[in-house]
C-alpha cells in the first residue's frame, strides 16, 4: 500500500493505534526468547506421550516419525519467521498476520482456533500433572492437584511479561538440563555403565524389534504402525512455531531476536527431539508392560521405565519431578499463548475491545482470565479416567495444530506476494523458502487427515475418539464461513497492492537496538545469569 491510505489501512490503524488502551510491553530479553523457544512447549509430549507412540510403532518408527515431523516443523518455522520478523507489533500473532495479509475472515478463524486450542492444551498439561503426581500418591483426589497447579499457573500469567519470561527461563532450563542428563544416561546404559553392567547397545531394536505391526499383520501393519506413531508423536511439536511469533510482540529488538530464534530452531529439533527419540529406543523396550498397559503418569514415561529396568535407585523419582515441572511449565506457556491470542483478536477488531485492556505493566488481565476458564476441562478427569481425558485432549489439539500450520503457509504465501508487488525488503529471509512452505502445507494436510485414521478399523471404532480427532475441522470451517457471511463484501483475499505494510512499522524500527559485536565465551556464559 506504500504511503497511501485505504480501507484496509484504516481498519488496521483503528485498532492497532487506539491510544485509549495500554499495550503489552517489550520485556523479553534475548536469553528469555532463546530459552522459551527452546523449551517453552517441551512438555509431556516428549517425556510421556513418546512412550505411547513407541509402544505402537517401535523405536525405528518413533525415530522416523520424529524426523518427518521435525522436517515439517522447520519448514514452517522458517516461513513464519519471515512473516513475524517484518511487523512484530504489539498483539502480533499468526492470526493477526492472517488478518493483515490474507483476509479478515482467515484472521478471525485462526484467532479463535488459537485461543481455544491453546487454552485446551493448558488443560491437557494440567491433566498430565495430575497423572504424573499419581506416580507417588493415588489417595488424594486429582481435583486437588489440578486446582493447585491451576492457581499457580494463573498467578504466573498475571505477572508482567518480564516476570513471566524469568520464570519460563528457569523452567526451560530445568527441562534442558533434564534432557541432557537423560541423553548422557542413555549413552552410559548403552555402553554398560549401569548398576547391572549390562551393555544394552541397540538390543531393543532386535528384540522386540525396530518396527512393530499394528492392527494388521505384515508390512502393511508396519506401515500402519508408522502412521499411528507419527500421529501420536505430533503432540510434542504442536504450536511450537507459533510461540516464536507470539513472543515476538513482547521482545526487545524484535526483528533481531525473532530471526535469531528461527535460525537456531533447527538445532533444537535435532538435539532434543531426534536425539530424544533415539535415546528412548536405546533404554526402553517397546513391549514393556508399563508402556503397553496404559500405566498412569510418568510411570509410562520411557525414560522412567528405562531407569527402573536398569535398577538405578531414587533417580526415577528425580526424573518424575523434572517431568512434573516440565508439564507445569508447558501449561504456563500455553496459557500465555492463549491469552495473547485473545488479546491479538481484540487488537485486530475480532474480539470485544475489553480483551485488549492491559495493566500499566502490560498484562492483558481480562484475556488471561477468560483463557484460564478452559482449565475446567481438566476436571473431566475427576469423573473419567485421567488417561482417557488425556487422549481426548491430545486428539482435539492435534487437529487444531495441523489446521494452524496449513493456515500459516497460506499467510506466508500472501505475505510474500505483497512484499514482491510493493517492492519491500524482508528483514529475514530463509534459503529454505518458498519450497519449505510447500513442504509444510503438504505435511500439515497429511497429518490432519491421518490424525484419527485408526478409528476406521472395525476393532478400533470409538465415537468419542472420532469426534475429538475430527471436530476441529468443521469447527474451523464454521468460524471462517460464518465470518464470511457477515463480511460478504470483503474480498476472499486482499489484493497484494492493498495490503497495509506500513502501519506499526515505525514503532518496530524504533524498538530495534544496534547489533551487538560478537561476544567471547565468557560473555556468552554470563548471559545465563544476566
N, C-alpha and C positions, 0 to 999 in steps of 0.2 A: 504494500500500500504506500510505501515510502512516506513522505511528509503530508500527503493529502489526507483529509478526513473522509469519513464514510460511515455507513450504518454499523458495520462490524466494529470499527474503532470506537464509535460512540457507545456500543454495548459494553465493550471491554473497559473503557475508561469509567463508565458509570459505576461499576462495581469495584474494580481494582483500585481506583484512585478516590474512593469515598472516604473523605477525611473525618467523618463522624465516628469512625471506628478505630480502635487501637489495632495494630497488626502484630503478627508473630515477630520474633526478634532473631537476628543472626547471632546466635550464641554458641554454635557448634564449631569447635576448632578442628584443624586437620586431624589431630590424633583421635578426636571423638568420631569423626567421619570414617576414618580408616577402620577403627575397631568396630563401630556399629555396622558398617558394610561387611566387615569380615565375619562378625559373629552375631549380628543382630537377630537374624532369623534362624540361626542354628539352634534347634530345639529337639523335641522328641522324635522328629522325623529321622534325623541321623542316628540318634542314640538308641531309639526303641523300635520305630517302625521299620528300620532296616532289617531287624531280626525277622519280622513277619515276612518281608519281601524275600529274604534268603531262604526261609523255610519253604516258600513256594517254588522258587526257581533254582536254588543252589548258588554257590559262590561265584561261578562264572557268569551266570545270568545277572546276579547283583552287580558285578563289576561292569559288564557290558551295558546294563541299564543305566548305571550312574554315568558312564562315559557318554552315552547317547544324550541323556538329559543335560549333561554339562555342556555339550556342543550347542544344543538348542539355547540354553541359558546364556552362554557367552555371546551367541549371535544376537540375542535380544538385548543384552546389557550394552553392547556397543551401539546398537540402534537407538535405544532410549537415552544413552549418554549424549549422543549428538543433539537430540531434541532438548534434553534437560539443560545442557550447558549453555544454550543460547539465551533463554529467558527464565532463569531460576528465580522468578518473582515470588513475593510472599503469597503463600497459598498454592504454589505450583504443585501439580501432580500430573500424572498421565491423563487423567480425566480433564483437567484444566487445559492441557495441551490439545486434547481431543476437541474441546470446545473452540479453542483459538484457531487450530489448523484444519479441522475437518468440518464439524457442524455442531450446533447446539445440542442436537438430539444424541449424537455419539458421546459428547461430554457429559450429558445428563445420565445416560445409561451406564457409562463407565464409572461415573462418580458414585452412584448408588450401589453398583456392583462392588466397588472397593469398600464402601462404608460398611455394608452388612457382612461381606465376606471376611474382611479383616477383623471385625468385631466377633464374628463366629469363630475365627481362628484363636482369638483370645480365650473364648470359652473352651475350645479344644485343648489349649495348653493348660488351662486350669483343671480340666478333667484329667489330663495327663499327670498333673501334680498330685491329685488325689490317688491316682493309680500307683505312682511312684512311692508315695508315703505308705501305701498298703504293704510294701515290702517289709516294713518294720512293724506296723500296727494295723490290725484289722478290726479292733474292738470299738474304735471311735468312728462315728458316722462320718461319711465322706463330706457331708454338707459343712461340717465344722472346718475341715481343711480348705475347702473351696472358699468359704467365707473369709478365712484369714488371708489366703493368697489374694483374693479379690480386693480386700481393703488396702493391702499394701500396694498392689499394682495401681489402683486408682489414685492413691495418695502420691505415688511417684510421678504420675502423669499430671498432677496439679502443680508440680514444681516448675520453675522457669526452665526453658529448654537447656540452659547450661547445666542445671542440676540433673535433668533427665540424661543429658549426654554423659555426665560424670558417672552416674550410676550404671548406665549401659556400658561405659568404657570398662569398668571393673568387672561387671558381669561377663562381658565378652572376653575379657582377659582370662577369667576362670575357665570358660569354655575352651579357649585356645590352649591353655596350659594342660587342661584335662586331655584334650585330643592328642597333643604332642606326647604326653605321658603314655597314653594308650597305644600310640604308634610304636614308641620305644619298647613298651611291654610286649607287644605283638612280635616285634623283631627278636626280642630276647627269648620268648617262648618258642618261636620258630627254630631257634638255634639250640634249644635245650637248656636254657638258663633258668627254668622254673624249679620249684622245690623237688619235683619228681625227676628232674634232669632228662625229661623225655623230649627228644629232638622231633618236633612236630613237622617242620618243613611245610610242604603243601599236601600233607597226608589227607586232609579232608576233601581235597579236590579229586582224590582217587576213591576214597571211601568215606562217605556215601556217594560221592560223585560230584563232578563240576556242574552238571546241569540236570535238574530233576524233570520228571514227567509230571504233568498236571492236568487233571480231568480226563484226558485221553492218553493212550499209550504211544510209544514210538517217537519219531522225530516231530510229528505233529504235536504231541504232548509237550515236548521240549520247547517248541515254538510258542505254544500257548502259555507255558510257564514263563518264558522270557517276556511276553507281552504283559502278563499279570505282574511280574516283578517290576517292570518299568512303571506300570500304573501305581503300584504300592510305593515305589521309591519316590514318586513325584512330590509327595507332601514335604519332603526335606528341602525342596527348592522353591515352593510356592511363594510368590510375591517378593522374592529376593531382589529382582531387578527394580521393582517399583520403590523399594526402600531408599535406594540412592536418589531417586527423583524427589521423593517427599522430603528427604533430609536436605536436599539442595536449597530449598527455600529458606532454611534457617542456618545455613553455613556462612562462616566468614570467608570472603573471597570465593563466592560460589562457583564461578566459572572454572577457576583453577582447581578447586577441590573436587568438583563433580568429575572433571576429566581425569584427575589423578585417581579417584576411586574406581572409575571404569577401567583404566589401564591396568590397575593392579588386580582386578577381579579374576582374571584367568588363573593367577597363581593360587587364589583361594579355592577355586573349583578343583584344580588338580590336587592340591595338597590335602584339603580337608575331605572332599567327597570321594575322589577317585582312590586316594591312598586309604581313606577310611573304609571303603568297600573291600579293598584288598586285605586290610588288616583283619576285618571281620571274618573273611573267608579262611584266614590262617588259624585263628584261635578258637573258632567255634564250628562244630559240625552242623549242617543244615537240618539234620534229622533229630537234633536234641529235643527231648520231650518238653523242655521248658520254653522252646520256641513254638513247636507244633501243637501243643496242647492249649495254647491261648493263655498262658500264665499272665498274671497281672503285673503292671508296673515295670520297674526296672528289672524284675526277675526274668522278664522276657527279653531284656537287652542282650544282644550277642556278646557285648563286652563283659557284662557281669557274668554271663554263663561261662564264657571262656576263663575268666578269673577263678570261678568256683571249680571248674573242671581241673584247673592247674593246681588246686589245693593251696592257694595263697590266702592266708587268713587276713581278716579285717579289711583288706583292700576293696572287697565288693561293697562294703558299707560306705567307704570313702567315695567310690565311683558313683554309688547311688545318690549320695548327697550332691555331687557335682552335676549329675543329670537333673536333679531337682532344681538346682539354681538355673540350669540351662532352660528348663521348661518355664520357670518363673520369669526369667529374662525375656524369653520369646513372647510370652503373654504380655509383658510390659511393652515390648516393641510393637506388637500388633495393635494394642490399644492406642499407642501413639500414632501409628499409621492410620487407624480407623478415624480417630478424632481429627487428624489433619486432612483426611479425605472429605469429611463433612464440612470442615472449615473451607476447603477448596471449593466445594459445591456452592457454599454461600458466597464466596468471593466471585465466582463466575455467574451468580444470579440464579442458580439452580436449586437453592435451598433457602429457607427463611433467613433473613438477614441477622437474626439473633445469634445464629451459629458462627458468625464471623466476629462476634464480640469477644474481645481479649482483655485480660488484666493488663495493668501497666507493665508487667513483666513479660507480656506476650503469650500468655496461656489462654487458648480458646476454651474457657471453662464450660460453657454450655455444650460445646461439641464433645468435650471429654465426658461430661455427664450423660449425654444421650447415647454415646457409643458404649459406655460401660453397662447400659441396661441389657445388652445382649449377653452379658455374663450369666444371666439367668438360665441360659441353655445348659450351662454346666451342671445345674441342679437336676437335670433329667437323669443323671447317673445315680441319684438317690433312689428313684423308683425303678430304674432299669439297671442292668449290668453296666458298670463303667466302661468295660471294653466294647460293648455294643454301641453305646453312645459315642465313644471314641471313633469307631469305624464309620458311623453315620456322618459325623462332622468331617472326617477325612474325605469321604466321597463327595460331599457337597462342596467343600472348599477347593478340592482339586479341579472340579469343573469350572468354578468361578475363576480360578487362576489361569486355566488354559484359555478361557474366553478373553481374559485381560491381556494375555500375551499376544493373541491374534490381533486384538484391537491396537495394541502398542505398535505393531507393524504397520497397520493402516495409518496411524498417526504419523509414523516416520515417513512413509511414502508421500503423504500430503505435505509434510513439513519440507521435505527435500524439493518437492515441486515448487513450493512457494519461494524457497531460497533461490532456486535456479532462475525462476521468472523475474524476481526482484533484484537479482544480482548481489546477493548478500553472502558474505564470507562466514563460514561456520567457525566458531572458536575451537571446536574439537571435531576431528574427522577420523574415522577408523578405516584402516585399509581393508577390513573385512566387509565393509558396506559398499554397495547396497545388497550384495549377494547374501550377506548374513541375515538380512531381514526376510528374504525369501525362505531361507532355511528355518528361521524362527516361525514364520507363518505356517509353513507346511508341517513343522513339528508340532505346533500348538494345536492345529486342527486334528492331526493324527491322534495326539494324546486325548483330546476332547472326546473323540469317537470311541476310543478303547477304554475310557475311564470305568465303565460298568459292564464291559462286554461279557464277563463271566456269568452274569445273571441269566444270559440267554441259553446256557447249558441247562438241560432239564433238572439235573441234580442240584443246581445252584440257584434256582429261581427264588427270588425274595422281593415282595412288593416294596418293602422299606428300602432295600438296597438299590433297587431300580429307581425309586423315587429320588433318593438322595444323590444318586450318581448323575441323573439327567435333568432334574428340575431346574438347575441353574440356567440351562439353555432357553427354555420358554420364558423364564423369569426375566432374563436379559432382553429377549426379543420384545416382551410386553412393555418393558421400560422404554426401549428405543422407539417402537412404533406408536406407543401411547403418546410420547412426546412429539413425534412426527405429526400425529393427527392434530394436536393443539397448535403446533407451529408449522402448519401445512404450507405456508407461504415461503418458508425458508428453502433454499436450495438443498439438494442432497449432500452437497459438499461446497464449501466456499470456493470461489474462483481463486486461483493462485495469486493473481494480481490484487485481489481484495483482502487477502489475509493480513491482519494487523501484526506487523513485525517490529513496531516501534514503541507502543505503549509499555512503560515499565523498563525500557532498555537503559535509559539514563541512570536510573537508580542502581541497576546491576553494574554498570560501568563504574559508578562512584563507589560501589561496595568492594571493588577489587583492590587488593593490596599489591605493591610491586613484587614481582617474583623474587624469591629468596635465593641467594647463592647456594651452591652445593655444600652440604654440611659434612663435617668429619664424623667418624664413627662415634666418638664421644658425644658429639652434639645430637646425633640421632638417638643414642641411648637415653640421653637426658630428657627427651620429649615424652618419655613414658611417665614421668612424674611431674611434668610441667603443669 
